Amino acid sequence: MFSKLTNIVLFIVLLLFCDVPLKAEQLKVTGKPHIIDGDTIKILNIKIRLHGIDSPEIKQNCKDSDGILWRCGLDAKQALLDLVYSQIVTCIGSKRDRYKRLIAKCYVNELNIESFMVKNGWAIAYRKYSLDYVGEEKIAKNKKVGIWRGEFLDPSTWRKNYRKK
């Protein structure tokens, strides 16, 4: 008879040598998207939060280089809509956020949508969850495109302030 300790050691050894994936299974969703905002879409009734980016909220305003307010949240949504209009989008993810949205990397043809949104200044790299798009953010900031053409409140800070009202 094996002792408890022997069983535990045997189990650990089996885990080390088994080729069993310990990662959550990835979900692949493909279809024409409905655009909710600059970082959220819906495909086949599945809400998807674009991985690693944070875009201005629909009601969020930014200031341009002259200090004039503009509706950056609506423009971010429009930029995403323009990118994927009448296109088939494929999203791949395995985690869900607290709102039960699938967190996924999404592609139109072979173009990474998150990368496009950040590089063109319609979203920031969401460093709280990923560093994947920090390079694209630097490019947008240097080119002063999208929200980088003036002043804006970080979308997560804007959400906190907006909820307080």
N, C-alpha and C positions, 0 to 999 in steps of 0.2 A: 504494500500500500504506500502510496505517495503521501508525504507530509504536505501540509498547507504551503509551506515555503517552497517546496519542490514544484508544486503545481503553479505557483506564481512565477517562478523562474522559467518554467517550461512555457507558460503563456507568453511571457515577455520575449523569449527566444523565437517562438512561433511568429509573433508580431513582427519582429525584426526581419525575418526571412520570407514572410509572405508578401506577395505582390498585390495586396489589397489596397485600393485607394482609400485614404482616410478623409479626403476632401469631399465636401458636399457635392452632390451631382449638379452639373450645370444645366440650366434651362436655356434652350435656344428658341427665340420667338422671331418669326419673320412675317412681314406684311406691310401694308400701307399704314403709316402712323397718323394718329390724331395728335396734334401739338397742343399741349396744355399750357406750357410756358417754356422758357429758355433752357430748362434742364429736365423737363418731364414730358413724356409722351405716353400714348396708349396704343397698343397693338393687340387686336383680337381680344378686347376687354381686359387686357393685362396692363396695369399702370407700371411704367418703367421710369426709374430715376437714373439719369445719365451718370455713370461712374466718375468720381473724382473731380467733378466740376460744380461750381455754384454760380448761377446766373441771377441777375437782378429779378426781383419779383414783379409781377404784372403791374401792380400799383406803384412801383418804385420809380422815382425820378432821379436823374443825375444832372450835373451841371456841365455845360460844354466849356471850351477854353475861354469864352467871354463871360462865363458865370450865368448863362441863361439855362433855365431848367428845360429838360427834355425827357420824354417818357422812355427811358432806357429799358425798362422791363418789357414794354410792348415791342420795342425795336428788337430786343433779344429774341422774343418769341417769333417775330416776323423773320429774323435772320435764319432761325431753325426751320421755319416753314418754307422759306425760299430754297433752302438746301435740299429738303426732302420731298418737295411738292411732286406728287404723282410718281414717286419712287418707291421701290420696295426696300425696306429697312430690315436689317438683321441685328438682333440684340442677344448677347450671351452673358448670363450672370448666374450666380448661385445664392446670393444673400438677399435678404429683404430688410428694408428700413422699418422704423417704428410705425410708419403709416401703411405697412405691408406692400410697399412698392418694390418690385424687383430692381435691384441695383445691378446695372449691366453696362457693358461696353457695346456701343451700337455703331453700325456701319451702313453707309449707303454706297452701293457698289463696293469698292475696297477702301473707301475713305472713312477714317475714324471720326465720327461726329463730334465727340468730346474734344478732340484735338483741334478740329476746325473751329468750334465755338470759342475756345480759349485763344487760339492764334489770331482770330479776327476780332478779339476784344468784346465778345458777347457773354463771356463767363470768365470766372477766375479759377485758378487751380484750388480745389477744396482740400487744402493741406491737412485739415483735421482727419481726413479719411484716406488721402493718397497724395503722393508726390509725382504722379505720372505726368502731369501737365504743367509743371513749373517752368520748363524750358519754353513752351508755347506762350505762357504768360509773359515771360521776359521779352519775347519777340513783340507781342501786342503792345506792351508798355513802351518799348523803345520806338515803335512805329506810331504810337498815340492813336490807335484805332479803337472804335467802339467806345466802351466806357472809359478807356484810358485817354480819351481826347480832352478830358476835363477832370472834375472831381466827382467821386461817388462814395457812397457808404457801402462797406462790405455787405453783401446780401444777408449774411447771418446776423450781423449787427442790426441791419434794417428790420429784419423779422422780429427780433427781440424788442426793438423800439416800437414797432407797429402794434405788437400785441399789447403793449402797456396802455395804448390809447383807448 
